[in-house]
Amino acid sequence: MPWAAPRFCKTPGHPAFTGRRCPECSKVWDRERGSASSRGYDQHWRQLREAVLAAEPLCRFCAAQGRVTAATEADHIQPLRLRPDLRLVPSNIRPLCTPCHRQVTAGFNRERGGGGRSQEGIGGCRSGLPGPETEPHTAHEFSPPMDSSGKGPS
């Protein structure tokens, strides 16, 4: 197996590394981030997460595209950083598979200025995935198709 070329961190004094992130910067970031419990993912969250995944076991985005994929993540529709008051509100939680959850989170972090720690975001996640809710009370309702006059079916 070929070796990866060493990469260099932008922070002065950090050694060369292989992989995705500088190990020294990762240590600092992990310390600043805090534990899962300190970020609001405690026993109450774990119970709500299990209830949401048991009630809706398929990924909501994949199901909207006609794919059957098991949901493994419980995602806050309104991100916890922006709406901590909705942390344990079931209507603010949607079940997603890991790839869909990563895409939503990456889209949110891109909107916030890369990394998600420097700026406040505006509203919910707009990642381009099908059916992204931006308010926790949004229901999945589909309107009948319109004809060219703007009227629904007769």
Residue pairs with C-beta under 8 A, 6 or more apart in sequence:
3 18
4 18
4 19
5 18
6 16
6 17
6 18
7 16
7 17
7 18
7 19
7 22
8 14
8 16
9 15
9 17
9 22
9 24
9 25
11 22
11 24
11 25
14 22
14 24
14 25
15 24
17 23
33 39
39 80
40 80
40 84
40 87
44 88
45 87
45 88
48 74
48 88
48 90
48 93
49 74
49 93
51 90
52 74
52 90
52 93
52 94
52 95
53 71
53 72
53 74
53 95
56 71
56 95
57 70
57 71
57 95
58 68
58 69
58 70
58 71
58 95
59 67
59 69
59 70
59 71
59 95
59 96
59 97
59 100
60 71
60 94
60 95
60 96
60 131
61 96
61 97
61 100
61 129
61 130
61 131
61 132
62 68
62 69
62 97
62 100
63 69
64 130
64 131
65 130
69 97
69 100
70 97
71 95
71 96
71 97
72 96
72 97
72 98
72 101
73 95
73 96
73 97
73 98
73 100
73 101
74 93
74 94
74 95
74 96
75 93
75 94
75 95
75 96
75 101
75 104
75 105
76 83
76 86
76 87
76 92
76 93
77 92
77 93
77 94
77 124
77 125
77 133
77 134
77 135
77 136
77 138
78 86
78 92
78 124
78 134
78 135
78 136
79 108
79 121
79 124
79 125
80 86
80 87
81 116
81 121
82 120
82 121
83 92
86 92
86 136
89 136
91 136
91 137
92 136
94 133
96 104
100 129
103 127
103 129
104 125
104 127
104 129
104 132
105 125
106 127
107 125
107 126
107 127
107 128
107 129
108 116
108 121
108 125
108 127
109 115
109 116
111 121
111 122
111 125
111 126
112 118
112 119
112 120
112 121
113 119
123 134
124 132
124 133
124 134
124 135
125 132
125 134
126 132
126 134
131 140
143 152
144 152
144 153
145 152
145 153
146 152
147 153
